[in-house]
């Protein structure tokens, strides 16, 4: 159900339009001229405006112009109801930012369809905007983690790109791909709790220091548990250091007991870590790292995913 602000000076037409919209499941606030509609705009906070053009006091153009100047009205869909003789007016209305117009006489189905399409498009845009905002926040957080760890510069974003490629190649669902997009960015979020001296130590780590490094999977899990809309990323964070043969951490899971997200992440993380330079080693050639993945397929890595990943990267090398 949407809130429709309806403006039409002809009583019979206003009543008919209102009835159609109400039968279509919408909540209608109807007014007989543009000024009355404008006065009520803030309070109604409509999801869409449906307006006649020729009206006394304030016409449809005046209403559209005023609504577009308001903070709350700049993005509300605006649908004009117009007689065919007003064709030139429609062109003018477009320059003011009208979204669509219906020629009179219109039937019930046409009206409901036009309203539905406008509302759907608006919702899709809103969803996209909030999705973009969400991803930007996560990139910011991931960059904070990167800043502390010299080798990970650009690592998280490269790993994300590789993860998206592999997820697509494995035909993961769109829902799984959305989670992958931020899960892969956040996989090392637990590193915020690890001292920089350990993260960037050029010498061999002591067993105790290794233990601290390993804790990033569980620390990250703890951090994410408190954020309901990011909880989907937990398998990426907790399970990306598990190994197919059960020799990984933190849970020592084996084979298909390891969440798919962790198995995918293990491959792309390994690949990017070895093909890029770290504080304690030089980067290795891509071909050599792919060979290492092949050798470790069924040991460290999920054999199916490893095969798909290696073919993907080899196809890229051949293309370049
Ligand atoms: Fe990690």
Boltz pocket constraint, residues with backbone or C-beta under 6 A from the ligand:
constraints:
  - pocket:
      binder: B
      contacts: [[A, 187], [A, 188], [A, 216], [A, 240], [A, 241]]
      max_distance: 6.0
